[in-house]
Amino acid sequence: MTIERANHWEEKSGEWITWARTPGHDAFWAYREQFREFVPAPGAATLDVGCGEGRISRELTDLGHHVTASDLSPSLLAAAEEAGSARRYRLADATALPFADGEFDRVVAYNMLMDVPDMPAAVSEAARVLTPGGLLTVSVVHPFVDRGRFDGDAGDAPFVVTGGYFESEHFSGSESRDGLVMHYDGWSHPLGAYTAALADAGFVITELREPRPARADMTWWRRLPLFLWINARRDG
């Protein structure tokens, strides 16, 4: 399963690089300033796990973090390095990180836990490489909106939940916008699965946020949260 995930993002790396690097193209840009405020202040060393083409690493670097960028896709990691996104780069599986225990005091997992077949194992690895008292910052697509769709294109279209909520489910699909296409493949988890994984790994949640975009034209996402953000401290 991990190999399948790596193959998907390696195969679609060109799509993602273009998608992510087109300014203003996807939802990241509407939440960017809020996320910069949400991320804890820099410590001694920050790991951006599942860094993709490096845009979160670049944001963290701009905020003063000493960033190590890691990803399972060689092409995405190379793109991150080519863009000067971090101080160092490591090809790495999020469930088996090539770092020492307690090597970092900040770990950021931005919209990547949905891509990992064994999400609790990735959370456990984040805990292992964090110092006691170190902070994990997580962004995921909100578990509720991940389970439904808007019935129509109007801003006031009803949101319809098309299946169950409580089980983790595999998903695949694509999104098209302004001539660009991005294919996705991953797992949708309920909120309880994330909080259980954090608790089992020894984390204490210190902040949970459901951000609302400042852009007035994002009517859907001013009604329902598109993302869920969590800051958690490694206990002990």
FENURGI-V289090 format. One record per backbone hydrogen bond with DSSP energy under -0.5 kcal/mol. CO is the residue of the C=O (numbers start at 1). NH is the residue of the N-H. If there is no record, write none. Layout:
co->CO nh->NH
co->CO nh->NH
This chain:
co->1 nh->5
co->2 nh->6
co->3 nh->7
co->4 nh->8
co->5 nh->9
co->6 nh->10
co->7 nh->11
co->8 nh->12
co->10 nh->13
co->12 nh->16
co->13 nh->17
co->14 nh->18
co->15 nh->19
co->16 nh->20
co->17 nh->21
co->19 nh->22
co->21 nh->23
co->22 nh->25
co->26 nh->29
co->27 nh->30
co->27 nh->31
co->28 nh->31
co->28 nh->32
co->30 nh->214
co->31 nh->35
co->32 nh->36
co->33 nh->37
co->34 nh->38
co->35 nh->39
co->45 nh->105
co->45 nh->106
co->46 nh->48
co->46 nh->68
co->47 nh->49
co->47 nh->108
co->48 nh->51
co->48 nh->70
co->51 nh->54
co->54 nh->58
co->55 nh->59
co->56 nh->60
co->57 nh->61
co->58 nh->62
co->59 nh->63
co->60 nh->65
co->61 nh->64
co->65 nh->67
co->66 nh->46
co->67 nh->87
co->67 nh->88
co->68 nh->48
co->69 nh->90
co->70 nh->50
co->70 nh->51
co->71 nh->92
co->72 nh->74
co->73 nh->77
co->74 nh->78
co->75 nh->79
co->76 nh->80
co->77 nh->81
co->78 nh->82
co->79 nh->83
co->80 nh->85
co->81 nh->84
co->88 nh->69
co->90 nh->71
co->90 nh->92
co->93 nh->96
co->96 nh->93
co->97 nh->99
co->100 nh->103
co->104 nh->131
co->105 nh->135
co->106 nh->47
co->107 nh->137
co->108 nh->49
co->108 nh->110
co->109 nh->111
co->109 nh->139
co->112 nh->115
co->113 nh->116
co->114 nh->187
co->115 nh->117
co->116 nh->119
co->117 nh->119
co->118 nh->122
co->119 nh->123
co->120 nh->124
co->121 nh->125
co->122 nh->126
co->123 nh->127
co->124 nh->128
co->125 nh->129
co->126 nh->130
co->127 nh->130
co->128 nh->102
co->129 nh->104
co->131 nh->134
co->134 nh->234
co->135 nh->107
co->136 nh->232
co->137 nh->109
co->138 nh->230
co->139 nh->111
co->140 nh->228
co->142 nh->146
co->144 nh->147
co->145 nh->148
co->147 nh->162
co->147 nh->163
co->149 nh->160
co->150 nh->152
co->154 nh->157
co->158 nh->151
co->158 nh->160
co->159 nh->161
co->160 nh->149
co->160 nh->162
co->169 nh->188
co->171 nh->186
co->173 nh->184
co->175 nh->182
co->177 nh->180
co->180 nh->177
co->182 nh->175
co->184 nh->173
co->186 nh->171
co->187 nh->189
co->188 nh->169
co->190 nh->193
co->190 nh->194
co->191 nh->195
co->192 nh->196
co->193 nh->197
co->194 nh->198
co->195 nh->199
co->196 nh->200
co->197 nh->201
co->198 nh->203
co->199 nh->202
co->202 nh->235
co->204 nh->233
co->207 nh->231
co->209 nh->211
co->209 nh->229
co->215 nh->218
co->217 nh->219
co->218 nh->222
co->219 nh->222
co->219 nh->223
co->220 nh->223
co->220 nh->224
co->226 nh->142
co->228 nh->140
co->229 nh->209
co->230 nh->138
co->231 nh->206
co->231 nh->207
co->232 nh->136
co->233 nh->204
co->233 nh->235
co->234 nh->133
